[in-house]
Amino acid sequence: MAWTRLYEEAEPQRVNRWLAQSGVCSRREAEALIGRGLVSIDGETVEDAGRKILPGQTLTLADAATGALSASLTLMFHKPVGIVSSQPEGEQIPAVRLINRSTLWGPGTVIPGRDSRLAPVGRLDMDSRGLLILSEDGVVAKAVIGPDSELEKEYRVQVAGQITPDKIERLRYGLMLDGRQLKQAQVNLQGRQTLSFVLKEGRNRQIRRMCELVELEVVDLLRTRVGPITLGALPEGRWRPLAPEERAALIR
């Protein structure tokens, strides 16, 4: 399906820059689509990579353009405990090894093979479980773990130890790791020994180390959301590809 959007900025802007800022594709990808004649403004094919779009004009990407952008596989995987996100050591099993036809959940036409460039987009510790995104798409990776990313990551965390209002307040704001102040976190009590965490950063084993600083021990850690993508009913150990509209929401 063709992608169409009205340009509502106050000043003209280069088409490739606007598409990149909108999270549709990278500037280089936009220039390639223009070169193939797959970008139009108000029905007129854009032929110049330096063309600017004006306020009130409508830009359209042809069906072939949206198909090309979704050709790089991005998927979500429900990682079990004991599986590592990326580089294994010794006998460890990396998540990508479990991405095959037998573990596919629901419909899917693209099954990654040996030549796949799938890589985890953000870490999830071996002792943790839940939503892990893997992708061949550099635009997706930048949106999720790039230096300017503001995507939220949500976790359900079961802990051992006494939970107090003071500890929750410290977890929200006031802790330091490795000599650096942590960003403000959303932390709420969800049950007798269960906390919800929403973070905008991903320091190494961050939640476990945060809990240690307030004398709580993590018993179970489940990531349930990355930005607009939720784990939902995806069974543990299974994966499914992201739909084009999910990719668009992730990088918007």
N, C-alpha and C positions, 0 to 999 in steps of 0.2 A: 504494500500500500504506500502511495506517495506521501512524503512528509511535507507539510505546508505550515508556514508560520508568518504572521504579520509582523513587520518590523516597526516597533513602537518607540525606539530611542529618539532622542531629540536631534542628534547629529548623524550625518551619513557615516557609514563604516564599511570597510572592506569586507566583502562577502566571506572570505576565508577566515578572517579574524572573528567575525560574528558567529559563524558556525562553531568555531573552537570555543568561544566564550559560552555558547549555549550548551556545550557538552555533546554536540552532535558527532563531531569527529575532530581530528587534529587539523591544523592549518595545511599540512602537507597532503592529508587525505582530501581536504576540500579542494585544493588545487588540482589533484588528480581527477576528481569528479567533474570539475569545470572543464578540464581538458578532454573529457569523454563526452561532453555535451549533456550532462545529466542534471544540470542546475539551471533553473529559469527564474526570472523575476517578472511578475505580472504577465506570464505567458511567453516572455521573450527569452530565448536561450542565452545564458551568460557565456561569452566567448573569451573574455579577458580575465585572467586571474587577479588583476588589480581592480576589478569592477567594484564600485561601492553601491550599497543598497541605501535608498533614501527613506526617510520617515513616511509611513503609510503604504509602502510597497510590500508585496507578498512574495516570499521566496518559496520555491517548490523544488524538492528533490524527487527525481523520477524513481519509479519502482526499482529499476536496476541499481540505483544509487543506494537505496536503503538495503537492498539485498547484499550489495558489496560490503556495506558497513557491518552487517550482521554475520558475514562469512567467518570471521574469527570467533571461535567458540568461547563462550563464557558460561559457566555453570555453577550451580550451588550444590554443595555436598554436606550431608549430615555426618560430620566426623565423629567416630567413636573414640573413647578413651583408649590410649595405647598406640594410636596412629599419629605419626609426626606430620606436620604441615608441609615441610619442604625436605631439606637435605637429611637423609637418614645416617645414623652411625651404627656400625656393626650390623646386628640383625633387625634393626628397626625397619618398620614398613612405612613408606611415604604415602600420603593420601592419594597422589596421582596414580599409584599402582592399583587402587581400588576403583578407578574410573573405567568401566568396561561395559559391555552389553548386558552382562548378567546382573549388574547392580543398577542399571538404568531404571528409573521410576517414571512410569507414564510414557507417553509417546516421545520419540526422538529419532531423527534420521541421521544425525552425525555422531559417529562413535569415534573418539580419538584413538589414533593408532600410535605406532612407535615414533613417528616423525612429529607428533604433536608437540607444540611449544607451551602446553598448559603449565601454568605456575600459580602457586597460591598467592592471592592478593590479600596480604595481611596474615599475621601469625595467629595460631591457636595452639596453645601448649599441648604436649603429648598427654598430660593428665587432665585436659579439658575436653569438652565435647560440644557439638552443636554446629552452627552455620559456618561453613568455610566456602569462600568464593575462589574459584580457579579460572584463569582466563589466559587467552592468547592475545588479548586486546590491550595495547598500551594505553589507550584512552581510558579504558575502565580502570586499569591499575593506577593511573595518575589521579583519577577521581576518588579512589578509595584510600590510597596510601600516599599520595603525593604530598609535598610539603605544605600546600595550601588547602588540603582537604579538611572540611568541617563536618564530614559525615559522622553521625552518631553510631556507636556500637552498643547494643543492649545485651545484658547478661542476667541470668537468674542464678544466684549463688547461695548454696546451703553452707552454713558455717557451724562450727562448734565453739562454745564460749558464750559468755554473757553479753548480750546486745543491749546497749544503753543509748539514750538520746545523745549523750556526749560523744560516744564513739561514732554514731551515725553522722553527727555534725562534723567531726574531724575527717571522716571519710569523704564528706562532700567538699570540704575545702580546708586546707591547713596542713596537709602532709607533704613531705619532700622525699624524693627518691634520687639517689646518686647525686645529692647536693643541689637538686633542681626542684623548684616548686611545681607541683602537679596542677594541671588545669582543673577548674571547678567541675565536679561530677554530680550527677543526679543519683542519689542513693536513698532508697526507701525500704521500709520493712514490709515484706510481703507475706510473712507467716511467722510462726514461732521461732524458727531458726533460718529463715530465708530472706535474703536481701535482693533487691533489684539494683543494678548498676547501669547507668548510661554514661559512656565516656566519649570524648572526642579526640583521644590520643591512644596510643597502643605501645606503651613502654613494656619492656621484657617482663613477663609474669606480673604485670602491674597489679591486678586485683588481688592476687595471692599476697604480694608484698605489702599492699595497702592494709590488708586485713591483719597481717602479722604485726604491723605497727600499732594496732589498737587491740592486740591480744585476742584476735579471732583466728581460727584455723579453717581454711576452705576445705569442705568435705566433698562438694560437687560444684562444678562450674559449667554452665550451659549457655552458649551464645545463641540468642534467639533472633537477633536483627542486625543488619548492616545497612544503614541508611533506610531506604524504602523497601528493602528486600527482607522478608521475614521467613523464618524456618518453616512455619506452618505445620502441615501434616507430613512433611517429608520424613520417611522412616530412617532410623539410624543405619548408617552404612550404605545408603542409597543416594543417587544424584539425579539431577535433571538439568537440561539446558535452560538458560534464561531466555524468555521471550523477547523479541525486539523492543516491545514497550517497557519491559523491565530494565533492559540495558539503557534505554533512553532516560528512564526515571533515575537510574543509578548515577549517570554522568551529568544530569542536568545541572 
